[in-house]
Structures are given as C-alpha cells and as structure tokens.
Amino acid sequence: MQPTIPSRKFDLVEPIGIGTGLVESSLSLWKRAAERTSVGFGDFVRWAFSQSTTSVEYPYKVTGQGALRRNFHGSEGLSTLAKVYLNPLRNLVASDCIEACTLLRFAGLLSEFLLLRIYRAWCPLCLESMLSTGVYEPLLWRLTAAMACPLHEVDLVTVCHICMAPQQEVIGRFARVGCCNRCGKWMGTREATGGLRHANEFEIRMSQSIMGLLALTAEFECHSHDGRSTLRRLLAVNGVRDILILRCGISPKTYLRRLPRLAVLATIASVSGQPLHRVILGQVVPWGDGGMSSSEISVRKERSPRDWKSIGREFEIIASAPTFINLRDTCKRLNICPKSARFYFPDLVARISERGRLLRSERALVKRKTESIRLREAFRALIASGEYPSRWKLAKISEIHERRLFKFDDVIDEEWGRVDGKTAFQRIRCTSIYPIN
C-alpha cells in the first residue's frame, strides 16, 4: 500500500530567520516540508516537481535518486540549478521572498567556485539552542568561507559524534533537519557539544561579515554592477594586496585559484571593518581615509621567516598529548600546511598517522563487538519464536545493514552450530545433495 501525501494546504512551512544573518537555507525548507508527509525525501521531491506548474528549462534530469544527491548541494547557489529546485518549493512555503533562502540575489557578483560545501557542516550548540524555538539549518552553514560559528565562536563540525561518519552528503538516507545522514541520530546532544575547538578571532570575524551579507538577501538588488571587475578594483585600493598576502599566506597571483572568491572578499571586509556587501560592489574606502589606525590593521608588506624550532616543539607537545588530534587540525592550530609538516617533521607526522590508525582500529573492534552482540540476540530471538533467521530478518532486527552481514559469517555459523550442529557451508551442501521436493 502506497502512502498518501497530504494536501498542500497542510504542508506550508514558514522560512525562519529572513532578514537576519542566520536565514534558513532552501534545502532546510525542503527537509522540513518533507517531514510533514508520510513518504521519503526523494518521493516527496518528485511529487513536488509533478505538482509544480512553473518550470525552468534545464538540460538534465533533476528528480532521479542519483541526480538528487549530485545536484542538491547547489540548490542554494547562483546557477540555473538553484532556480530549478526553488520553483516547486514556492507552493509549499508560506512566503513570497523565498529567494532570500538562496544566494540568487547575488548572481553576477559572486563566483560559484568553491562557494557552497559539497558536504555538511553544523554547530551542535546552535542545534541544542534551537530545540526551544524551532530546528532548521542556516544558509551560513552551507558556505565554504564560513569555517566557524559566529554566535558560539567554535569551529563548525563535519563528523557525527555517534557513527563518526565524515563528509556527509547534503542528501542522504535520513534527510532530516539536524540529524545525521548515516545513522539518523540527533546531532545537538550534550555529547556532541563536548570537546569543540574554539575558533580563532579571524575566522569569527569572517563569519560575522558573511552574516551581515546574508541579512541583506531579502532586499539586496544590484543590476548595474559586474562582479568580475570587483577584485581588480579592490587590488587598486591601498592595503588590500598586503592584507591578502598576510592573511592568506600566498602570492596575489595564485590566491584566486586556491581560495573561494567569497573567502577573499570576507577577508578584506573583516580586516578593514567595512560591510561585506560594499566590498562585493567594490565600494571600499581606502585604509588611510577610513579612520583606522595602522595598529588596528597591523599589515606587514613582507612576511617574517617562520621559527621552525618553536613550531617543532609545539608539534611535539600536540603529537604526545593524551587526546588525539589528526594532522589537519594540528596544522590548523599551528598555522602551517600539511605539506610543510611532512617536509619538516616527518617523524611526528608518522606518529600522528600511527595513532590515528590505532584509534580507528580500536573503534572498529568496539563497533564489531557491539554489532556481534546485537546479531546473536536477533538470531536467538528468531529461533525462539520459531522463525527462520534469514539475512533480511537479522538485518532488520539487529539494525545492521544487510551488506555488512557477510563480515559476521563466523558469528552466524557459531549460532547455527549451537542450534543444529551444522555450519552454513554444510547446510548448503546438504541441500544440494538432498534437494527439497
């Protein structure tokens, strides 16, 4: 029996945070609208497209299962794909300014290169505080340039604290707001908020600048400015080139190829103290005329040489600490790149890699032991009730994916041996020799 989708009058959702820096993303609206129905996320999206009267020409199919996973990460962007996924949502949202949940207002001013995250990022403290007001996912979490939460001043999290699944896709098996795409558990618990790394001041200021830009998504209109000439205008302003060399740590010839365009603009805005939307339009006041002292900006034209001995001592302390930190977070804390770490400190990098391998193996052993216990309990419960313990039933009761059951063939053979004294191979051989009529 196929589940029925309620009428659209009962499915209307209200966007949260329009006109603020924490405006809700259109993907979060899709998820909240799907939670009001009795079908899965993919079926709900296909139903919404079938009910939509307005259509945008797009050369590829967008409602297939694979297409949803590939294309939904660009549903808040600047391209035609964002318009394709926005039009069916108009019938499900009780608001006329639904474009404020995307970046379509800034089309032509920003670059799509590394603008949106392919994988999810979130702040567990924000999710915990949303339980009293309403849970949603802000558009700020979808931007690559936003690396920290501006409210709680911690780094955005990309790994689930329960299943330890890194790099979660935007759309997964459990497409629910604030829940993991792999295990479906709530990610705003007290356990998730423990051990969060405090973000540095520069990342916080960048996120705050982007928040000021997102607060204007409902009313921003600019049709006479070309975003391609923005950086050329900014590089002519006194101090911009030095800021980029100091903060980004690379030459002006290559920073556009390695950094998101929005991150470069947010860097200029956060250091100069000027609104990000004026920076995007190229209307930046020069440093000398902006009323800011040189001590506030603290720009050096030449970078001082790195003290690798002191960095090595800090690296040694981190590598020998009781709490494990991976190489990427270690390099981020020491403000060095992984390539330099492998070149100057190969022994310490090897030690961190070995600790990470041992930690992953320990977690895998604990996970296998837990799943083995659940599988034995499911097997014995089915035998006690007089049912045949098929793989499908074992996977359903033990909550272990059916594709992972081949790793527990020894456990299943032990249970069969306890029941009738035959292994799986012996049962298959007896069945082939003496077929059942």
C-alpha positions, 0 to 999 in steps of 0.5 A: 500500500502506497502512502498518501501525501497530504494536501498542500494546504497542510504542508506550508512551512514558514522560512525562519530567520529572513532578514537576519544573518542566520536565514534558513537555507532552501534545502532546510525548507525542503527537509522540513516540508518533507517531514510533514508527509508520510513518504521519503525525501526523494518521493516527496521531491518528485511529487513536488516537481509533478505538482509544480506548474512553473518550470525552468528549462534545464538540460538534465534530469533533476528528480532521479535518486542519483541526480538528487544527491549530485545536484542538491548541494547547489540548490542554494547557489547562483546557477540555473540549478538553484532556480530549478529546485526553488520553483516547486518549493514556492507552493509549499512555503508560506512566503513570497521572498523565498529567494532570500533562502538562496544566494540568487540575489547575488548572481553576477557578483559572486563566483560559484567556485568553491562557494557552497560545501559539497558536504555538511557542516553544523554547530551542535550548540546552535542545534541544542539552542534551537530545540526551544524555538524551532530546528532548521539549518542556516544558509551560513552553514552551507558556505565554504568561507564560513569555517566557524560559528559566529554566535558560539565562536567554535569551529563548525563540525563535519563528523557525527559524534555517534557513527563518526561518519565524515563528509556527509552528503547534503542528501542522504538516507535520513534527510532530516533537519539536524540529524545525521545522514548515516545513522539518523541520530540527533546531532545537538546532544550534550555529547556532541557539544563536548570537546569543540575547538574554539575558533580563532578571532579571524575566522569569527570575524569572517563569519560575522561579515558573511552574516551581515551579507546574508541579512541583506538577501531579502532586499539586496538588488544590484543590476548595474554592477559586474562582479568580475571587475570587483577584485581588480578594483579592490587590488587598486585600493591601498592595503588590500594586496598586503592584507591578502598576502598576510592573511592568506599566506600566498602570492596575489597571483595564485590566491584566486585559484586556491581560495573561494572568491567569497573567502577573499572578499570576507577577508578584506571586509573583516580586516578593514571593518567595512560591510561585506556587501560594499566590498562585493560592489567594490565600494571600499574606502581606502585604509588611510581615509577610513579612520583606522589606525595602522595598529588596528590593521597591523599589515606587514608588506613582507612576511617574517621567516617562520621559527621552525624550532618553536613550531617543532616543539609545539608539534611535539607537545600536540603529537604526545598529548593524551587526546588525539588530534589528526594532522589537519587540525594540528596544522590548523592550530599551528598555522602551517600546511600539511605539506610543510609538516611532512617536509619538516617533521616527518617523524611526528607526522608518522606518529600522528598517522600511527595513532590515528590508525590505532584509534580507528582500529580500536573503534572498529573492534568496539563497533564489531563487538557491539554489532556481534552482540546485537546479531546473536540476540536477533538470531536467538530471538528468531529461533525462539519464536520459531522463525527462520533467521534469514539475512533480511530478518537479522538485518532488520532486527539487529539494525545492521545493514544487510551488506555488512552481514557477510563480515559476521559469517563466523558469528552466524555459523557459531549460532547455527552450530549451537542450534543444529550442529551444522555450519552454513557451508554444510547446510548448503551442501546438504541441500544440494545433495538432498534437494527439497521436493 
